[in-house]
């Protein structure tokens, strides 16, 4: 669908502010996802041996993935706490707090003693810090989406909101790149002894950089307009659940397939390639790195494309592809070909990009501006509980129980069906554009946001 102009904008948008917001959203989210992704990769590769020693390798892997799931289980707490604050005190202050929280937790993981040194205290401390990581990420995503999209033209929300979506593959690329480099430079004994810690300790430097960028930003024009109108909510969580339950349900369900697909092809695939296909750790990491690198370009492309065509249609077609691809992937990699593994992972993450690129805009558009941080954060974090949190555990358990990839593929197909239901329940972007136009017009004295044209249904 194309945009049809209804008149000139009231005020020209601040182009330099838009660029700064886009960069701050991208870099801050990438740094937080570096922290989250380095843990995910370490859980698949080393944490089973170091923190959950067992005579059965499967048991150690399951326990390590359990701590991976804790990072998802704790996200709703971050969504409830930081989402509410984002609609009450502002986007910028909350995003600084989430960056500090997740950075500190990651740095501390890097200095944790292992089970061999501290016994049971080691895995307990690991779980606590992983919980803190999840709380930080739970409050980060909604604000990062709004930080970039509320500075830009709502008619290009798909592109601007994709800045936050580039963060996960960029962070994943950085995290796996650091681990891969350490794996090449160090022996197996050195990597298990201290090398893995380097990746976590780097978080301190990265977080300082992210804080420097975010501290220089102003508050978003949309939030300034809400302040000018004195329309900030007093109880945003209650309002979301009582006044916008369908929007919340649509946003939650729409996120399930992307989370499950991502968990399969960035986390579980590392274990599958090494344990089932007999490939090296470096080979598996390289496949994920290549796919993540391409996502950095495909995600904003998909976001921009969703501004020109129906966003839900693009998202839905990609969800169908996500449900079908595992049936192809597991067949072609059965011969343990590294080239086919790379191709399979790259295609999977490309499909993920065309869901993930439009996703941020779609989720944000389900909620009115005054409840958008709370609603987006709740949707993001609650979806994680039924999507990404349990996916690696279920993949491992299903493969162990059935000794076949078919249940894994069926699981992802079911996740795709859930996402399609969510998309059917959701609303198109025209409604949100009209709401933003009214807010920008009412608060034009406090914001530089342009009054956008509306989308022709």
DRENBAMI-702484 format. One record per residue (C-alpha): residue in one letter; residue number from 1; x, y, z. Coordinates in nm, 3 decimals. Each point is the difference from the previous one (the first is absolute). Example, Ala and Ser with C-alpha at 12.3 -4.5 7.8 and 13.67 -1.06 7.14 Angstrom:
2
 residuo num       u       v       w
       A   1   1.230  -0.450   0.780
       S   2   0.137   0.344  -0.066
This chain:
457
 residuo num       u       v       w
       X   1   0.000   0.000   0.000
       X   2   0.122   0.348  -0.081
       X   3  -0.032   0.321   0.198
       X   4  -0.220   0.274  -0.140
       X   5   0.092   0.348   0.124
       X   6  -0.280   0.185   0.179
       X   7   0.191   0.328   0.038
       X   8   0.343   0.130   0.092
       X   9   0.148  -0.081   0.336
       X  10  -0.047   0.259   0.272
       X  11   0.367   0.006   0.098
       X  12   0.302  -0.148  -0.170
       X  13   0.151  -0.284   0.199
       X  14   0.347   0.037   0.151
       X  15   0.212  -0.211  -0.235
       X  16   0.307   0.005   0.222
       X  17  -0.212  -0.106   0.296
       X  18  -0.144  -0.287  -0.201
       X  19   0.346  -0.121  -0.098
       X  20   0.128   0.023   0.358
       X  21  -0.303  -0.187   0.130
       X  22   0.034  -0.272  -0.263
       X  23   0.369  -0.048   0.081
       X  24  -0.061   0.006   0.376
       X  25  -0.278  -0.256  -0.029
       X  26   0.211  -0.229  -0.220
       X  27   0.324   0.021   0.198
       X  28  -0.157  -0.019   0.345
       X  29  -0.209  -0.302  -0.090
       X  30   0.296  -0.165  -0.173
       X  31   0.210   0.042   0.314
       X  32  -0.272  -0.146   0.221
       X  33  -0.049  -0.289  -0.239
       X  34   0.373  -0.057  -0.011
       X  35  -0.027  -0.065   0.373
       X  36  -0.303  -0.223  -0.046
       X  37   0.140  -0.186  -0.301
       X  38   0.342  -0.068   0.149
       X  39  -0.177  -0.175   0.284
       X  40  -0.217  -0.200  -0.242
       X  41   0.301  -0.122  -0.197
       X  42   0.192  -0.080   0.318
       X  43  -0.298  -0.196   0.132
       X  44   0.008  -0.216  -0.312
       X  45   0.378  -0.044  -0.007
       X  46   0.161   0.013   0.346
       X  47  -0.238   0.064   0.292
       X  48  -0.119  -0.360   0.016
       X  49   0.352  -0.116   0.090
       X  50   0.102   0.297   0.216
       X  51  -0.309   0.066   0.209
       X  52  -0.210  -0.315  -0.031
       X  53   0.245  -0.292  -0.008
       X  54  -0.162  -0.337  -0.059
       X  55   0.098  -0.341  -0.130
       X  56  -0.279   0.037  -0.256
       X  57   0.081   0.277  -0.253
       X  58  -0.371   0.034  -0.086
       X  59  -0.083   0.083   0.362
       X  60   0.266   0.270   0.011
       X  61  -0.127   0.151  -0.325
       X  62  -0.360   0.000   0.123
       X  63   0.101   0.170   0.324
       X  64   0.202   0.261  -0.188
       X  65  -0.297   0.069  -0.227
       X  66  -0.216   0.029   0.313
       X  67   0.204   0.300   0.106
       X  68  -0.041   0.131  -0.355
       X  69  -0.377  -0.021   0.055
       X  70   0.027   0.194   0.327
       X  71   0.098   0.304  -0.209
       X  72  -0.339  -0.024  -0.170
       X  73  -0.200  -0.080   0.312
       X  74   0.131   0.315   0.169
       X  75  -0.081   0.224  -0.296
       X  76  -0.363   0.063   0.101
       X  77   0.124   0.155   0.325
       X  78   0.209   0.240  -0.207
       X  79  -0.297   0.062  -0.227
       X  80  -0.231   0.076   0.292
       X  81   0.246   0.223   0.188
       X  82   0.179   0.182  -0.280
       X  83  -0.294   0.002  -0.241
       X  84  -0.212   0.186   0.254
       X  85   0.282   0.244   0.076
       X  86   0.054   0.065  -0.371
       X  87  -0.356   0.130  -0.037
       X  88   0.016   0.198   0.325
       X  89   0.350   0.154   0.028
       X  90   0.123  -0.028  -0.359
       X  91   0.177  -0.227  -0.248
       X  92   0.355   0.133   0.040
       X  93   0.040  -0.044   0.378
       X  94  -0.126  -0.356  -0.010
       X  95   0.228  -0.099  -0.288
       X  96   0.305   0.121   0.190
       X  97  -0.103  -0.207   0.304
       X  98  -0.053  -0.321  -0.201
       X  99   0.340   0.035  -0.167
       X 100   0.175   0.035   0.337
       X 101  -0.184  -0.300   0.146
       X 102   0.074  -0.249  -0.274
       X 103   0.359   0.120  -0.042
       X 104   0.079  -0.041   0.369
       X 105  -0.155  -0.348   0.010
       X 106   0.200  -0.115  -0.301
       X 107   0.328   0.135   0.137
       X 108  -0.056  -0.184   0.330
       X 109  -0.064  -0.329  -0.185
       X 110   0.350   0.043  -0.141
       X 111   0.155  -0.013   0.347
       X 112  -0.218  -0.280   0.145
       X 113   0.176  -0.304   0.147
       X 114  -0.098  -0.330  -0.161
       X 115  -0.154  -0.305   0.165
       X 116   0.345  -0.151   0.051
       X 117   0.098   0.300   0.216
       X 118  -0.320   0.110   0.174
       X 119  -0.222  -0.307  -0.016
       X 120  -0.376   0.056  -0.010
       X 121   0.042   0.374   0.061
       X 122   0.139   0.042  -0.351
       X 123  -0.309  -0.109  -0.198
       X 124  -0.227   0.184   0.246
       X 125   0.189   0.326  -0.057
       X 126  -0.008  -0.065  -0.375
       X 127  -0.379  -0.034   0.007
       X 128  -0.038   0.321   0.203
       X 129   0.211   0.200  -0.244
       X 130  -0.178  -0.155  -0.297
       X 131  -0.327   0.108   0.165
       X 132   0.133   0.358   0.021
       X 133   0.097  -0.013  -0.368
       X 134  -0.354  -0.097  -0.091
       X 135  -0.151   0.281   0.207
       X 136   0.220   0.250  -0.184
       X 137  -0.086  -0.137  -0.345
       X 138  -0.369  -0.010   0.094
       X 139   0.001   0.374   0.059
       X 140   0.229   0.083  -0.291
       X 141  -0.183  -0.113  -0.311
       X 142  -0.317   0.208   0.023
       X 143   0.194   0.317   0.073
       X 144   0.255  -0.059  -0.274
       X 145  -0.281  -0.043  -0.253
       X 146  -0.166   0.323   0.110
       X 147   0.329   0.190   0.022
       X 148   0.053  -0.028  -0.375
       X 149  -0.359  -0.020  -0.127
       X 150  -0.135   0.294   0.203
       X 151   0.268   0.231  -0.141
       X 152  -0.082  -0.098  -0.358
       X 153  -0.294   0.037  -0.236
       X 154  -0.273  -0.251   0.101
       X 155  -0.042  -0.080  -0.370
       X 156   0.351  -0.151   0.014
       X 157  -0.045  -0.166   0.336
       X 158   0.094  -0.340  -0.139
       X 159   0.346   0.124  -0.097
       X 160   0.068   0.216   0.305
       X 161  -0.125  -0.263   0.247
       X 162   0.225  -0.258  -0.165
       X 163   0.300   0.170   0.165
       X 164  -0.078  -0.189   0.320
       X 165  -0.045  -0.319  -0.202
       X 166   0.348   0.027  -0.150
       X 167   0.138  -0.014   0.354
       X 168  -0.048  -0.374   0.063
       X 169   0.180  -0.127  -0.314
       X 170   0.268   0.269   0.040
       X 171   0.047  -0.100   0.363
       X 172  -0.012  -0.366  -0.093
       X 173   0.258   0.059  -0.273
       X 174   0.229   0.182   0.242
       X 175  -0.042  -0.260   0.274
       X 176   0.055  -0.301  -0.222
       X 177   0.284   0.178  -0.177
       X 178   0.179   0.058   0.329
       X 179  -0.054  -0.363   0.105
       X 180   0.111  -0.129  -0.340
       X 181   0.316   0.213   0.012
       X 182   0.077  -0.126   0.349
       X 183  -0.058  -0.356  -0.119
       X 184   0.254   0.048  -0.279
       X 185   0.260   0.180   0.208
       X 186  -0.021  -0.224   0.306
       X 187   0.028  -0.369   0.060
       X 188  -0.304  -0.192   0.121
       X 189   0.145  -0.009   0.350
       X 190   0.069   0.375   0.004
       X 191  -0.347   0.082  -0.134
       X 192  -0.172  -0.210   0.267
       X 193   0.232   0.127   0.272
       X 194  -0.016   0.377  -0.052
       X 195  -0.052   0.090  -0.366
       X 196  -0.379   0.005   0.016
       X 197   0.019   0.263   0.277
       X 198   0.158   0.255  -0.234
       X 199  -0.322   0.023  -0.202
       X 200  -0.198   0.087   0.314
       X 201   0.254   0.248   0.138
       X 202  -0.007   0.197  -0.327
       X 203  -0.353   0.099   0.097
       X 204   0.132   0.270   0.232
       X 205   0.164   0.189  -0.287
       X 206  -0.297  -0.043  -0.231
       X 207  -0.253   0.122   0.257
       X 208   0.204   0.315   0.068
       X 209  -0.015   0.075  -0.374
       X 210  -0.376  -0.058  -0.008
       X 211  -0.060   0.227   0.298
       X 212   0.200   0.279  -0.162
       X 213  -0.224  -0.017  -0.308
       X 214  -0.332  -0.017   0.182
       X 215   0.083   0.273   0.254
       X 216   0.033   0.253  -0.287
       X 217  -0.354  -0.061  -0.130
       X 218  -0.309   0.206   0.074
       X 219  -0.336  -0.149   0.094
       X 220  -0.216  -0.114  -0.295
       X 221  -0.238   0.252  -0.160
       X 222  -0.302  -0.223   0.069
       X 223   0.075  -0.015   0.372
       X 224   0.057   0.377   0.006
       X 225  -0.344   0.045  -0.154
       X 226  -0.151  -0.229   0.265
       X 227   0.166   0.213   0.269
       X 228  -0.132   0.319  -0.158
       X 229  -0.352  -0.143  -0.004
       X 230   0.042  -0.148   0.348
       X 231  -0.129  -0.328  -0.145
       X 232   0.252  -0.236   0.154
       X 233  -0.174  -0.303   0.157
       X 234  -0.004  -0.051   0.376
       X 235  -0.050  -0.378  -0.015
       X 236   0.112  -0.109  -0.348
       X 237   0.019  -0.373   0.077
       X 238  -0.359  -0.012   0.119
       X 239  -0.112   0.208  -0.296
       X 240   0.166  -0.232  -0.251
       X 241  -0.166  -0.310   0.147
       X 242  -0.344   0.162   0.039
       X 243  -0.026   0.219  -0.310
       X 244   0.221  -0.170  -0.260
       X 245  -0.012  -0.378   0.061
       X 246  -0.041  -0.087  -0.369
       X 247   0.299   0.216  -0.093
       X 248   0.209  -0.169   0.269
       X 249  -0.106  -0.348  -0.113
       X 250   0.073   0.080  -0.366
       X 251   0.342   0.139   0.082
       X 252   0.093  -0.296   0.223
       X 253  -0.104  -0.269  -0.247
       X 254   0.166   0.177  -0.294
       X 255   0.339  -0.038   0.169
       X 256  -0.004  -0.376   0.061
       X 257   0.126  -0.130  -0.335
       X 258   0.290   0.249  -0.031
       X 259   0.118  -0.089   0.352
       X 260  -0.017  -0.375  -0.059
       X 261   0.166   0.021  -0.343
       X 262   0.279   0.218   0.141
       X 263   0.057  -0.237   0.292
       X 264   0.029  -0.293  -0.239
       X 265   0.246   0.159  -0.243
       X 266   0.223   0.199   0.236
       X 267   0.003  -0.209   0.320
       X 268  -0.119  -0.358  -0.052
       X 269   0.174  -0.032  -0.336
       X 270   0.336   0.030   0.181
       X 271  -0.075  -0.310   0.206
       X 272  -0.159  -0.185  -0.293
       X 273   0.296   0.062  -0.230
       X 274   0.260  -0.108   0.256
       X 275  -0.181  -0.292   0.166
       X 276  -0.211  -0.143  -0.283
       X 277   0.195   0.094  -0.312
       X 278   0.348  -0.032   0.149
       X 279   0.116   0.344  -0.108
       X 280   0.243   0.219   0.192
       X 281  -0.105   0.288   0.223
       X 282   0.163   0.246  -0.240
       X 283  -0.191  -0.134  -0.301
       X 284  -0.335   0.036   0.177
       X 285   0.080   0.351   0.122
       X 286   0.108   0.109  -0.348
       X 287  -0.336  -0.103  -0.146
       X 288  -0.182   0.211   0.259
       X 289   0.239   0.291  -0.056
       X 290  -0.066   0.008  -0.374
       X 291  -0.377  -0.009   0.049
       X 292   0.015   0.272   0.265
       X 293   0.215   0.220  -0.224
       X 294  -0.256  -0.010  -0.279
       X 295  -0.279   0.079   0.245
       X 296   0.157   0.336   0.076
       X 297  -0.092   0.104  -0.355
       X 298  -0.316  -0.206  -0.049
       X 299  -0.183   0.119   0.312
       X 300  -0.009   0.373  -0.090
       X 301  -0.081  -0.100  -0.359
       X 302  -0.298  -0.201   0.123
       X 303  -0.105   0.285   0.229
       X 304   0.013   0.249  -0.287
       X 305  -0.188  -0.240  -0.228
       X 306  -0.276  -0.031   0.260
       X 307  -0.054   0.377  -0.027
       X 308  -0.083  -0.042  -0.368
       X 309  -0.212  -0.315   0.009
       X 310  -0.243  -0.131   0.257
       X 311   0.208  -0.070   0.310
       X 312  -0.212  -0.291   0.120
       X 313   0.007  -0.168  -0.340
       X 314   0.382   0.012  -0.021
       X 315   0.027  -0.128   0.357
       X 316  -0.253  -0.280  -0.066
       X 317   0.169  -0.126  -0.317
       X 318   0.330  -0.013   0.188
       X 319  -0.164  -0.194   0.284
       X 320  -0.122  -0.260  -0.250
       X 321   0.354  -0.035  -0.134
       X 322   0.129  -0.038   0.358
       X 323  -0.238  -0.289   0.062
       X 324   0.110  -0.179  -0.317
       X 325   0.377   0.054  -0.001
       X 326   0.105  -0.245   0.279
       X 327  -0.139  -0.290  -0.203
       X 328   0.243   0.096  -0.276
       X 329   0.290   0.090   0.226
       X 330   0.024  -0.325   0.195
       X 331  -0.024  -0.207  -0.317
       X 332   0.285   0.181  -0.176
       X 333   0.241   0.011   0.297
       X 334  -0.043  -0.367   0.081
       X 335   0.313  -0.079  -0.199
       X 336   0.212   0.219   0.230
       X 337   0.099   0.242  -0.275
       X 338   0.130   0.328   0.142
       X 339  -0.093   0.190  -0.318
       X 340  -0.358  -0.120   0.026
       X 341  -0.007   0.086   0.370
       X 342   0.108   0.355  -0.081
       X 343  -0.257   0.033  -0.277
       X 344  -0.273  -0.137   0.227
       X 345   0.080   0.238   0.284
       X 346   0.031   0.300  -0.234
       X 347  -0.339  -0.069  -0.162
       X 348  -0.162  -0.051   0.342
       X 349   0.135   0.329   0.133
       X 350  -0.103   0.176  -0.322
       X 351  -0.356  -0.124   0.057
       X 352   0.028   0.117   0.359
       X 353   0.105   0.345  -0.124
       X 354  -0.320   0.043  -0.198
       X 355  -0.202  -0.071   0.313
       X 356   0.228   0.187   0.236
       X 357   0.041   0.314  -0.212
       X 358  -0.373   0.090  -0.003
       X 359  -0.058  -0.141   0.350
       X 360   0.100   0.302   0.208
       X 361  -0.228   0.234  -0.193
       X 362  -0.285  -0.251   0.002
       X 363   0.019  -0.051   0.377
       X 364   0.030   0.372   0.079
       X 365  -0.293   0.083  -0.229
       X 366  -0.235  -0.221   0.197
       X 367   0.004   0.246   0.292
       X 368  -0.093   0.366   0.043
       X 369   0.299   0.235   0.045
       X 370  -0.060   0.057   0.373
       X 371   0.014  -0.377   0.069
       X 372   0.248  -0.097  -0.268
       X 373   0.310  -0.064   0.215
       X 374  -0.197  -0.208   0.250
       X 375  -0.196  -0.193  -0.262
       X 376   0.300  -0.070  -0.222
       X 377   0.214  -0.110   0.296
       X 378  -0.268  -0.231   0.137
       X 379  -0.058  -0.156  -0.342
       X 380   0.370  -0.049  -0.058
       X 381   0.072  -0.155   0.337
       X 382  -0.311  -0.216   0.036
       X 383   0.049  -0.137  -0.350
       X 384   0.351  -0.101   0.100
       X 385  -0.143  -0.236   0.263
       X 386  -0.188  -0.207  -0.257
       X 387   0.249   0.051  -0.282
       X 388   0.373   0.035   0.048
       X 389   0.021  -0.100   0.368
       X 390  -0.096  -0.362  -0.038
       X 391   0.102  -0.058  -0.362
       X 392   0.361  -0.122   0.052
       X 393  -0.114  -0.226   0.285
       X 394  -0.281  -0.148  -0.206
       X 395   0.223  -0.044  -0.304
       X 396   0.255  -0.191   0.208
       X 397  -0.264  -0.207   0.182
       X 398  -0.191  -0.087  -0.319
       X 399   0.314  -0.106  -0.182
       X 400   0.106  -0.215   0.295
       X 401  -0.343  -0.163   0.036
       X 402  -0.077  -0.071  -0.365
       X 403   0.348  -0.006  -0.155
       X 404  -0.151   0.180  -0.299
       X 405  -0.015   0.355  -0.128
       X 406  -0.367  -0.030  -0.103
       X 407  -0.145   0.103   0.340
       X 408   0.227   0.305  -0.003
       X 409  -0.128   0.106  -0.341
       X 410  -0.362  -0.059   0.107
       X 411   0.060   0.213   0.308
       X 412   0.116   0.292  -0.213
       X 413  -0.295  -0.047  -0.236
       X 414  -0.234   0.029   0.298
       X 415   0.179   0.317   0.111
       X 416  -0.053   0.147  -0.347
       X 417  -0.372  -0.076   0.024
       X 418  -0.018   0.184   0.333
       X 419   0.166   0.305  -0.154
       X 420  -0.246   0.000  -0.290
       X 421  -0.287   0.008   0.250
       X 422   0.159   0.300   0.171
       X 423   0.036   0.183  -0.331
       X 424  -0.366  -0.061  -0.078
       X 425  -0.098   0.149   0.336
       X 426   0.218   0.310  -0.047
       X 427  -0.075   0.329  -0.170
       X 428   0.168   0.169  -0.295
       X 429   0.229   0.300   0.031
       X 430  -0.248   0.264  -0.119
       X 431  -0.166   0.014   0.342
       X 432   0.326   0.068   0.182
       X 433   0.104   0.261  -0.255
       X 434  -0.322   0.194   0.060
       X 435   0.051  -0.014   0.377
       X 436   0.354   0.129  -0.032
       X 437  -0.115   0.276  -0.236
       X 438  -0.258   0.120   0.252
       X 439   0.251  -0.009   0.283
       X 440   0.265   0.182  -0.203
       X 441  -0.252   0.266  -0.096
       X 442  -0.120   0.049   0.355
       X 443   0.354   0.017   0.139
       X 444   0.160   0.186  -0.289
       X 445   0.140   0.259   0.235
       X 446   0.198  -0.264   0.186
       X 447   0.109  -0.225  -0.281
       X 448   0.160   0.021  -0.339
       X 449  -0.180  -0.308  -0.129
       X 450  -0.166   0.040  -0.335
       X 451  -0.372  -0.051  -0.040
       X 452  -0.005  -0.300  -0.232
       X 453  -0.220  -0.087  -0.286
       X 454  -0.230  -0.292   0.055
       X 455   0.016  -0.329  -0.180
       X 456  -0.271  -0.086  -0.247
       X 457  -0.176  -0.315   0.125
